[in-house]
């Protein structure tokens, strides 16, 4: 029997929050999430969504002129059959990004999937959710992201990086611009010479989903 996933949406846009920011990308937004972050902007994905066969997902994304895909949510790893989607996309020669909240093991995520992993800060209300064991499963192609709401979050991120020295391609500091001006975060980063990248939500800046 073919495996199914609960899907909120499939859409084509520009990637906005990683080193792939600015590239055309096909987004597969899966449903449900095990966390409830205070600043979440995708609460509409908390529900069950629509059950979709893996083959129907692949059939839909074929219409877009793009080979870069991102599996996002919700929390994609919350669905046990996610591995079938990884495999299907890989076999179809797509490049695969996975955005995950860091609270579920990434041990079984294939090496051909580029992982963009959140470390939840105090401002999220979920600061103890990160699974530290995930640090050992990160590859040098992978990325970490800290969403920053204030100076407390910023100091938390600095402390985490200093303590764990994660071996990843890029570390992102992404301000919640409704409560923290990006220029203010920039000043802190410059003062401390942080080895991290200021990352803004490009898709929102240019008015895309």
VOSEPA-984366 format. One record per residue: residue number from 1; x, y, z of N, C-alpha, C, O in turn. Coordinates in Angstrom, 2 decimals, padded with zeros to 5 digits. Layout:
<sefis>
  nr    n_c1    n_c2    n_c3   ca_c1   ca_c2   ca_c3    c_c1    c_c2    c_c3    o_c1    o_c2    o_c3
 NUM       X       Y       Z       X       Y       Z       X       Y       Z       X       Y       Z
...
</sefis>
This chain:
<sefis>
  nr    n_c1    n_c2    n_c3   ca_c1   ca_c2   ca_c3    c_c1    c_c2    c_c3    o_c1    o_c2    o_c3
   1  000.84 -001.19  000.00  000.00  000.00  000.00  000.89  001.25  000.00  001.86  001.35  000.75
   2  000.53  002.20 -000.84  001.33  003.42 -000.94  001.21  004.27  000.33  000.14  004.37  000.92
   3  002.30  004.87  000.71  002.31  005.69  001.92  001.73  007.08  001.63  001.84  007.61  000.52
   4  001.11  007.63  002.67  000.47  008.95  002.59  001.07  009.87  003.64  001.59  009.42  004.66
   5  000.98  011.17  003.38  001.35  012.18  004.36  000.23  013.21  004.46 -000.50  013.44  003.50
   6  000.10  013.81  005.63 -000.87  014.89  005.81 -000.22  016.21  005.37  000.78  016.64  005.94
   7 -000.82  016.83  004.37 -000.23  018.00  003.72 -001.14  019.22  003.93 -002.35  019.14  003.74
   8 -000.54  020.34  004.31 -001.27  021.60  004.42 -001.30  022.32  003.09 -002.33  022.85  002.69
   9 -000.14  022.35  002.40 -000.06  023.11  001.17  001.17  022.70  000.38  002.16  022.22  000.94
  10  001.11  022.87 -000.93  002.26  022.75 -001.81  002.28  024.00 -002.67  001.28  024.32 -003.32
  11  003.40  024.72 -002.68  003.45  025.97 -003.42  004.86  026.24 -003.93  005.83  025.63 -003.48
  12  004.95  027.17 -004.86  006.21  027.53 -005.52  006.52  028.99 -005.20  005.70  029.88 -005.45
  13  007.70  029.22 -004.65  008.05  030.58 -004.23  009.57  030.71 -004.22  010.27  029.86 -004.77
  14  010.08  031.78 -003.59  011.51  031.91 -003.37  011.84  031.43 -001.97  011.13  031.73 -001.01
  15  012.92  030.68 -001.86  013.38  030.25 -000.55  013.82  031.49  000.22  014.49  032.36 -000.33
  16  013.45  031.56  001.50  013.64  032.82  002.22  014.48  032.80  003.47  014.80  033.87  003.98
  17  014.87  031.62  004.01  015.47  031.62  005.34  016.62  030.62  005.49  016.67  029.86  006.45
  18  017.55  030.64  004.55  018.72  029.76  004.65  019.79  030.27  003.71  019.65  031.36  003.15
  19  020.87  029.50  003.52  021.86  029.89  002.53  021.30  029.76  001.12  021.92  030.24  000.16
  20  020.15  029.13  000.98  019.48  029.02 -000.31  018.50  030.17 -000.55  017.76  030.16 -001.53
  21  018.49  031.13  000.35  017.57  032.26  000.25  017.70  032.96 -001.09  018.80  033.27 -001.54
  22  016.56  033.19 -001.72  016.52  033.86 -003.01  016.36  032.93 -004.20  016.02  033.38 -005.29
  23  016.61  031.63 -003.99  016.45  030.68 -005.09  014.99  030.23 -005.21  014.32  030.04 -004.20
  24  014.50  030.06 -006.44  013.18  029.44 -006.62  013.15  028.07 -005.94  014.12  027.32 -005.98
  25  012.03  027.76 -005.31  011.93  026.53 -004.50  010.49  026.05 -004.45  009.56  026.85 -004.38
  26  010.32  024.74 -004.50  009.00  024.13 -004.32  008.86  023.75 -002.85  009.67  022.99 -002.32
  27  007.83  024.27 -002.20  007.61  024.00 -000.78  006.52  022.96 -000.60  005.43  023.06 -001.17
  28  006.82  021.96  000.20  005.84  020.95  000.60  005.62  021.15  002.09  006.44  020.73  002.91
  29  004.51  021.80  002.42  004.24  022.10  003.83  003.36  021.00  004.43  002.18  020.88  004.12
  30  003.98  020.21  005.31  003.24  019.14  005.97  002.50  019.66  007.19  002.81  020.73  007.72
  31  001.52  018.91  007.62  000.63  019.35  008.69  001.07  018.82  010.06  001.83  017.87  010.16
  32  000.57  019.46  011.08  000.74  019.10  012.49  002.12  019.51  013.02  003.12  019.50  012.30
  33  002.15  019.85  014.30  003.40  020.23  014.96  003.31  019.88  016.43  002.25  019.99  017.05
  34  004.44  019.47  016.98  004.49  019.10  018.39  004.86  020.26  019.29  004.85  020.11  020.52
  35  005.18  021.43  018.72  005.52  022.61  019.51  004.51  023.72  019.26  003.75  023.69  018.29
  36  004.53  024.71  020.15  003.66  025.88  020.03  004.48  027.13  020.35  004.38  027.68  021.44
  37  005.28  027.56  019.40  006.16  028.70  019.62  005.35  030.00  019.64  004.37  030.15  018.91
  38  005.77  030.92  020.47  005.01  032.16  020.68  004.90  033.00  019.41  003.91  033.71  019.22
  39  005.90  032.93  018.54  005.93  033.78  017.35  005.55  033.02  016.08  005.74  033.53  014.98
  40  005.02  031.84  016.21  004.73  030.99  015.04  003.86  031.73  014.02  002.83  032.32  014.37
  41  004.29  031.70  012.76  003.52  032.35  011.70  002.86  031.33  010.76  002.38  031.68  009.69
  42  002.85  030.07  011.19  002.21  029.03  010.37  001.27  028.18  011.22  001.23  026.96  011.09
  43  000.51  028.84  012.08 -000.42  028.10  012.94 -001.49  027.37  012.14 -002.09  026.41  012.63
  44 -001.72  027.83  010.92 -002.70  027.16  010.06 -002.27  025.74  009.71 -003.07  024.95  009.21
  45 -001.00  025.41  009.97 -000.51  024.06  009.68 -000.65  023.12  010.88 -000.23  021.97  010.80
  46 -001.23  023.58  011.97 -001.37  022.74  013.16 -002.40  021.63  012.97 -002.32  020.60  013.63
  47 -003.35  021.84  012.08 -004.41  020.85  011.88 -003.93  019.63  011.12 -002.74  019.48  010.83
  48 -004.87  018.74  010.81 -004.54  017.48  010.15 -004.19  017.64  008.68 -003.49  016.79  008.13
  49 -004.65  018.71  008.05 -004.37  018.87  006.63 -005.11  017.85  005.79 -006.14  017.31  006.19
  50 -004.58  017.59  004.60 -005.20  016.64  003.67 -004.25  015.47  003.44 -003.07  015.68  003.14
  51 -004.76  014.26  003.56 -003.96  013.08  003.32 -003.65  012.98  001.82 -004.55  012.97  000.98
  52 -002.35  012.91  001.52 -001.93  012.84  000.11 -000.99  011.66 -000.09 -000.08  011.44  000.71
  53 -001.21  010.91 -001.14 -000.28  009.84 -001.51  001.02  010.47 -001.98  001.02  011.55 -002.58
  54  002.14  009.80 -001.70  003.43  010.32 -002.12  003.46  010.56 -003.63  004.02  011.56 -004.10
  55  002.87  009.66 -004.39  002.87  009.79 -005.85  002.11  011.04 -006.30  002.50  011.68 -007.28
  56  001.04  011.40 -005.59  000.28  012.60 -005.97  001.06  013.87 -005.66  000.94  014.87 -006.37
  57  001.86  013.83 -004.59  002.71  014.97 -004.26  003.73  015.16 -005.38  003.94  016.28 -005.85
  58  004.37  014.07 -005.80  005.36  014.14 -006.87  004.73  014.61 -008.18  005.34  015.36 -008.94
  59  003.52  014.17 -008.44  002.84  014.56 -009.68  002.56  016.06 -009.69  002.68  016.71 -010.73
  60  002.17  016.61 -008.52  001.87  018.04 -008.46  003.12  018.90 -008.64  003.07  019.92 -009.34
  61  004.22  018.51 -008.02  005.39  019.38 -008.07  006.08  019.34 -009.44  006.91  020.20 -009.73
  62  005.74  018.36 -010.27  006.35  018.27 -011.61  006.02  019.49 -012.47  006.75  019.81 -013.40
  63  004.93  020.18 -012.15  004.50  021.30 -013.00  005.34  022.55 -012.79  005.24  023.51 -013.55
  64  006.19  022.55 -011.75  007.00  023.72 -011.48  008.39  023.57 -012.12  008.96  022.48 -012.08
  65  008.93  024.64 -012.71  010.23  024.56 -013.38  011.39  024.71 -012.40  012.13  025.69 -012.45
  66  011.53  023.73 -011.52  012.46  023.88 -010.40  012.88  022.51 -009.88  012.08  021.57 -009.86
  67  014.15  022.41 -009.46  014.63  021.14 -008.90  014.92  021.23 -007.40  015.31  020.24 -006.78
  68  014.74  022.43 -006.81  014.97  022.61 -005.37  013.65  022.48 -004.63  012.68  023.17 -004.95
  69  013.61  021.59 -003.64  012.40  021.41 -002.84  012.72  021.65 -001.36  013.85  021.42 -000.91
  70  011.73  022.09 -000.64  011.86  022.20  000.81  010.66  021.56  001.48  009.51  021.88  001.16
  71  010.93  020.65  002.41  009.88  020.04  003.21  009.83  020.81  004.52  010.82  020.86  005.26
  72  008.68  021.40  004.80  008.53  022.23  005.98  007.21  021.91  006.66  006.56  020.92  006.31
  73  006.81  022.71  007.62  005.59  022.39  008.35  004.96  023.62  008.96  005.08  024.73  008.44
  74  004.26  023.40  010.09  004.27  022.21  010.92  005.67  021.71  011.24  006.67  022.42  011.12
  75  005.69  020.45  011.65  006.96  019.76  011.91  007.00  018.50  011.07  006.33  017.52  011.39
  76  007.79  018.49  009.98  007.79  017.35  009.06  008.12  016.02  009.71  007.53  015.00  009.35
  77  009.05  016.01  010.67  009.46  014.73  011.26  008.43  014.17  012.23  008.60  013.07  012.76
  78  007.35  014.91  012.45  006.25  014.44  013.30  005.47  013.34  012.59  004.73  012.60  013.23
  79  005.63  013.22  011.27  004.93  012.21  010.48  005.87  011.04  010.19  006.95  011.24  009.62
  80  005.47  009.85  010.56  006.38  008.70  010.54  006.75  008.25  009.14  007.78  007.59  008.96
  81  005.94  008.59  008.13  006.24  008.14  006.77  007.01  009.17  005.95  007.06  009.09  004.73
  82  007.61  010.15  006.62  008.37  011.19  005.94  009.52  010.59  005.13  009.92  011.14  004.11
  83  010.05  009.45  005.60  011.18  008.83  004.89  010.81  008.45  003.45  011.66  008.46  002.56
  84  009.54  008.12  003.24  009.09  007.76  001.89  009.14  008.97  000.95  009.41  008.82 -000.24
  85  008.87  010.15  001.50  008.94  011.36  000.70  010.39  011.72  000.38  010.70  012.12 -000.74
  86  011.27  011.58  001.37  012.70  011.79  001.11  013.15  010.94 -000.08  013.77  011.43 -001.02
  87  012.83  009.66  000.00  013.29  008.72 -001.01  012.72  009.03 -002.39  013.42  008.97 -003.40
  88  011.43  009.37 -002.42  010.78  009.65 -003.70  011.36  010.89 -004.36  011.60  010.91 -005.57
  89  011.59  011.93 -003.57  012.17  013.16 -004.11  013.60  012.92 -004.60  014.00  013.42 -005.65
  90  014.34  012.15 -003.82  015.73  011.85 -004.19  015.79  011.05 -005.49  016.60  011.33 -006.37
  91  014.93  010.06 -005.60  014.89  009.24 -006.81  014.47  010.05 -008.05  014.84  009.73 -009.18
  92  013.69  011.10 -007.80  013.25  011.97 -008.89  014.25  013.10 -009.17  013.97  014.00 -009.95
  93  015.41  013.03 -008.52  016.53  013.95 -008.78  016.28  015.38 -008.27  016.83  016.34 -008.82
  94  015.47  015.51 -007.22  015.28  016.82 -006.60  016.34  017.05 -005.53  016.76  016.11 -004.85
  95  016.77  018.30 -005.37  017.56  018.69 -004.20  016.58  018.93 -003.07  015.50  019.49 -003.28
  96  016.94  018.49 -001.87  015.96  018.47 -000.77  016.48  019.24  000.44  017.55  018.95  000.96
  97  015.70  020.23  000.87  015.92  020.92  002.13  014.85  020.45  003.11  013.71  020.20  002.72
  98  015.23  020.32  004.37  014.28  019.95  005.42  014.37  020.98  006.52  015.44  021.19  007.10
  99  013.25  021.64  006.82  013.22  022.57  007.94  012.54  021.88  009.11  011.39  021.46  009.01
 100  013.27  021.76  010.22  012.77  021.02  011.38  013.05  021.79  012.66  014.02  022.55  012.73
 101  012.20  021.58  013.67  012.29  022.41  014.88  013.31  021.91  015.90  013.47  022.53  016.96
 102  014.01  020.82  015.62  015.09  020.37  016.49  014.68  019.53  017.67  015.53  019.10  018.45
 103  013.38  019.29  017.83  012.90  018.56  019.00  012.73  017.06  018.75  012.49  016.30  019.69
 104  012.86  016.65  017.49  012.70  015.25  017.11  014.01  014.78  016.47  014.66  015.53  015.74
 105  014.38  013.54  016.74  015.67  013.04  016.25  015.79  013.12  014.73  014.87  012.77  013.99
 106  016.96  013.60  014.28  017.26  013.65  012.86  018.20  012.50  012.46  018.75  012.49  011.36
 107  018.36  011.54  013.35  019.29  010.43  013.14  019.04  009.69  011.84  019.98  009.27  011.15
 108  017.75  009.52  011.49  017.41  008.71  010.32  017.19  009.53  009.05  016.79  008.98  008.03
 109  017.45  010.83  009.11  017.32  011.66  007.91  018.52  011.37  007.01  019.66  011.49  007.45
 110  018.30  011.01  005.75  019.41  010.65  004.86  020.39  011.80  004.65  020.03  012.97  004.76
 111  021.62  011.45  004.37  022.66  012.46  004.17  022.40  013.34  002.95  022.92  014.45  002.88
 112  021.60  012.85  001.99  021.33  013.67  000.82  020.31  014.78  001.10  020.05  015.62  000.24
 113  019.74  014.79  002.29  018.81  015.85  002.69  019.58  016.90  003.48  020.27  016.58  004.45
 114  019.46  018.16  003.08  020.10  019.26  003.79  019.17  019.73  004.90  018.05  020.17  004.64
 115  019.64  019.62  006.14  018.81  019.91  007.29  019.01  021.35  007.76  020.14  021.79  007.98
 116  017.90  022.07  007.91  017.90  023.41  008.49  017.18  023.28  009.83  015.96  023.15  009.88
 117  017.96  023.30  010.92  017.45  022.90  012.23  017.35  024.11  013.15  018.32  024.85  013.34
 118  016.17  024.31  013.73  015.96  025.39  014.69  016.48  024.98  016.07  016.35  023.83  016.48
 119  017.06  025.94  016.76  017.31  025.80  018.20  016.41  026.84  018.86  016.63  028.04  018.72
 120  015.42  026.39  019.58  014.42  027.29  020.14  014.99  028.11  021.30  015.58  027.56  022.23
 121  014.81  029.40  021.23  015.29  030.34  022.23  014.24  030.56  023.31  013.09  030.14  023.14
 122  014.59  031.21  024.44  013.60  031.45  025.50  012.36  032.19  025.02  011.25  031.92  025.48
 123  012.55  033.13  024.07  011.41  033.90  023.59  010.36  033.09  022.87  009.22  033.54  022.71
 124  010.73  031.89  022.44  009.77  031.02  021.76  008.79  030.37  022.73  007.70  029.94  022.35
 125  009.20  030.31  024.01  008.42  029.58  025.00  008.69  028.08  024.96  008.06  027.32  025.69
 126  009.62  027.67  024.11  009.93  026.25  023.91  011.42  025.99  024.07  011.95  025.09  023.41
 127  012.10  026.74  024.91  013.57  026.72  024.92  014.17  025.38  025.33  015.32  025.11  025.01
 128  013.42  024.54  026.01  013.97  023.24  026.43  013.62  022.11  025.47  013.78  020.94  025.80
 129  013.15  022.47  024.29  012.68  021.44  023.35  013.79  020.85  022.49  013.62  019.76  021.94
 130  014.92  021.53  022.37  015.96  021.06  021.45  016.57  019.76  021.95  016.92  019.63  023.13
 131  016.70  018.79  021.04  017.27  017.49  021.36  018.77  017.57  021.12  019.23  017.56  019.97
 132  019.54  017.66  022.21  020.99  017.85  022.07  021.66  016.74  021.28  022.69  016.97  020.64
 133  021.10  015.55  021.34  021.68  014.44  020.57  021.69  014.73  019.08  022.48  014.14  018.34
 134  020.84  015.64  018.62  020.81  015.97  017.19  022.11  016.60  016.71  022.43  016.54  015.53
 135  022.86  017.20  017.62  024.11  017.85  017.22  025.08  016.85  016.57  025.84  017.21  015.67
 136  025.05  015.61  017.04  025.98  014.61  016.50  025.55  014.10  015.13  026.33  013.43  014.45
 137  024.34  014.41  014.73  023.83  013.94  013.43  023.87  015.04  012.37  023.41  014.82  011.24
 138  024.41  016.19  012.71  024.51  017.28  011.75  025.75  017.09  010.87  026.80  016.66  011.36
 139  025.62  017.40  009.60  026.74  017.35  008.67  027.19  018.77  008.32  026.50  019.74  008.64
 140  028.33  018.88  007.68  028.85  020.21  007.35  028.01  020.91  006.29  028.21  022.11  006.05
 141  027.09  020.22  005.64  026.18  020.85  004.69  024.94  021.42  005.37  024.19  022.19  004.77
 142  024.73  021.05  006.64  023.52  021.42  007.35  023.62  022.82  007.97  024.69  023.42  007.99
 143  022.48  023.31  008.47  022.42  024.66  008.99  021.63  024.70  010.29  020.70  023.92  010.49
 144  022.01  025.63  011.18  021.27  025.87  012.41  020.66  027.27  012.36  021.23  028.19  011.78
 145  019.50  027.41  012.97  018.83  028.71  012.99  018.35  029.04  014.40  017.73  028.22  015.08
 146  018.64  030.26  014.82  018.12  030.79  016.09  017.19  031.95  015.75  017.61  032.93  015.14
 147  015.93  031.84  016.14  014.99  032.95  015.96  015.08  033.81  017.22  014.88  033.33  018.33
 148  015.38  035.09  017.02  015.73  035.99  018.12  014.62  037.02  018.34  014.20  037.71  017.41
 149  014.15  037.11  019.59  013.13  038.11  019.92  013.68  039.27  020.75  013.11  040.36  020.74
 150  014.80  039.04  021.45  015.34  040.09  022.32  016.78  039.75  022.71  017.34  038.77  022.23
 151  017.37  040.56  023.58  018.77  040.38  023.98  018.96  039.06  024.74  020.02  038.44  024.65
 152  017.96  038.64  025.47  018.04  037.36  026.20  018.21  036.21  025.20  019.06  035.34  025.40
 153  017.42  036.22  024.15  017.54  035.20  023.11  018.92  035.24  022.46  019.53  034.21  022.21
 154  019.39  036.45  022.20  020.69  036.62  021.56  021.80  036.02  022.43  022.65  035.29  021.93
 155  021.79  036.33  023.71  022.80  035.80  024.62  022.68  034.28  024.74  023.69  033.58  024.85
 156  021.46  033.78  024.72  021.22  032.33  024.74  021.89  031.68  023.53  022.55  030.65  023.66
 157  021.72  032.29  022.36  022.30  031.73  021.13  023.82  031.75  021.19  024.47  030.78  020.82
 158  024.39  032.86  021.67  025.85  032.95  021.80  026.38  031.86  022.73  027.39  031.22  022.43
 159  025.71  031.67  023.85  026.13  030.67  024.83  026.05  029.27  024.24  026.94  028.45  024.46
 160  024.98  028.99  023.51  024.79  027.67  022.90  025.92  027.38  021.91  026.49  026.29  021.91
 161  026.23  028.35  021.07  027.28  028.17  020.07  028.64  027.96  020.73  029.41  027.09  020.32
 162  028.92  028.76  021.76  030.20  028.63  022.46  030.33  027.27  023.14  031.40  026.66  023.12
 163  029.24  026.81  023.74  029.27  025.55  024.48  029.38  024.34  023.56  030.10  023.39  023.88
 164  028.67  024.36  022.43  028.55  023.16  021.60  029.34  023.21  020.30  029.60  022.17  019.70
 165  029.73  024.40  019.85  030.52  024.56  018.63  030.02  023.64  017.51  030.77  022.77  017.04
 166  028.79  023.81  017.08  028.20  022.88  016.10  028.92  022.92  014.75  029.30  023.98  014.26
 167  029.09  021.73  014.17  029.76  021.59  012.88  028.74  021.67  011.75  028.29  020.65  011.24
 168  028.38  022.88  011.39  027.39  023.10  010.34  027.91  024.12  009.34  028.86  024.84  009.62
 169  027.26  024.16  008.19  027.66  025.08  007.13  027.46  026.53  007.56  028.35  027.36  007.37
 170  026.29  026.82  008.13  025.94  028.20  008.47  025.07  028.21  009.72  024.25  027.31  009.93
 171  025.26  029.23  010.54  024.39  029.49  011.68  023.65  030.79  011.40  024.27  031.81  011.10
 172  022.34  030.76  011.50  021.50  031.91  011.19  020.94  032.54  012.47  020.48  031.83  013.36
 173  020.99  033.86  012.54  020.28  034.62  013.56  019.16  035.36  012.83  019.41  036.24  012.02
 174  017.92  034.99  013.13  016.77  035.53  012.43  015.88  036.31  013.39  015.25  035.71  014.26
 175  015.80  037.64  013.27  014.99  038.42  014.21  013.50  038.32  013.94  013.06  038.27  012.79
 176  012.72  038.28  015.01  011.27  038.42  014.88  011.04  039.92  014.77  010.97  040.62  015.78
 177  010.91  040.41  013.55  010.97  041.85  013.30  009.80  042.63  013.92  009.87  043.85  014.04
 178  008.74  041.93  014.30  007.63  042.61  014.96  008.03  043.11  016.35  007.44  044.05  016.88
 179  009.04  042.46  016.95  009.44  042.83  018.31  010.92  043.19  018.42  011.34  043.75  019.44
 180  011.73  042.89  017.39  013.15  043.20  017.41  013.58  043.71  016.04  013.48  043.00  015.04
 181  014.05  044.95  016.01  014.51  045.54  014.76  015.77  044.85  014.29  016.69  044.62  015.07
 182  015.82  044.52  013.01  016.98  043.82  012.46  018.26  044.63  012.62  019.34  044.06  012.78
 183  018.16  045.95  012.58  019.35  046.79  012.73  019.92  046.68  014.14  021.13  046.77  014.33
 184  019.05  046.50  015.12  019.51  046.34  016.50  020.27  045.03  016.67  021.33  044.99  017.28
 185  019.71  043.95  016.12  020.38  042.67  016.17  021.72  042.74  015.42  022.72  042.16  015.85
 186  021.73  043.46  014.31  022.96  043.62  013.54  024.05  044.27  014.38  025.21  043.85  014.34
 187  023.70  045.29  015.15  024.67  045.99  016.00  025.28  045.03  017.02  026.49  045.04  017.25
 188  024.44  044.21  017.64  024.94  043.24  018.63  025.92  042.28  017.98  026.98  041.98  018.53
 189  025.56  041.80  016.79  026.40  040.83  016.09  027.76  041.44  015.71  028.79  040.79  015.81
 190  027.74  042.70  015.28  028.97  043.38  014.91  029.86  043.63  016.12  031.08  043.48  016.05
 191  029.24  044.01  017.23  030.00  044.27  018.45  030.72  043.01  018.94  031.83  043.09  019.47
 192  030.08  041.86  018.77  030.64  040.61  019.29  031.39  039.81  018.23  031.99  038.78  018.55
 193  031.36  040.26  016.98  032.03  039.51  015.93  031.52  038.10  015.80  032.29  037.15  015.65
 194  030.21  037.97  015.85  029.58  036.65  015.85  029.81  035.92  014.54  029.69  036.51  013.46
 195  030.15  034.63  014.62  030.30  033.81  013.42  028.94  033.21  013.06  028.73  032.00  013.09
 196  028.05  034.11  012.73  026.69  033.74  012.34  026.21  034.74  011.30  026.80  035.81  011.14
 197  025.16  034.39  010.61  024.64  035.21  009.53  023.30  035.81  009.92  022.41  035.09  010.38
 198  023.15  037.13  009.75  021.85  037.75  009.93  020.96  037.30  008.78  021.29  037.52  007.61
 199  019.85  036.69  009.08  018.95  036.16  008.05  017.55  036.72  008.25  016.94  036.54  009.30
 200  017.07  037.40  007.23  015.72  037.95  007.26  014.80  037.07  006.42  015.26  036.30  005.57
 201  013.51  037.18  006.66  012.54  036.38  005.92  012.29  037.04  004.57  011.36  037.83  004.41
 202  013.13  036.70  003.60  013.11  037.35  002.29  011.74  037.28  001.64  011.27  038.25  001.05
 203  011.09  036.13  001.76  009.80  035.96  001.10  008.75  036.96  001.60  007.87  037.38  000.85
 204  008.87  037.34  002.89  007.94  038.32  003.44  008.31  039.73  002.99  007.43  040.56  002.75
 205  009.60  039.99  002.88  010.06  041.33  002.47  009.56  041.66  001.07  009.18  042.79  000.79
 206  009.57  040.66  000.19  009.15  040.90 -001.19  007.68  040.57 -001.43  007.19  040.65 -002.55
 207  006.99  040.20 -000.36  005.54  040.01 -000.46  005.09  038.69 -001.03  003.99  038.59 -001.57
 208  005.93  037.65 -000.91  005.54  036.30 -001.33  005.19  035.47 -000.11  005.46  035.86  001.02
 209  004.57  034.30 -000.35  004.21  033.42  000.75  005.45  032.91  001.44  005.35  032.14  002.40
</sefis>
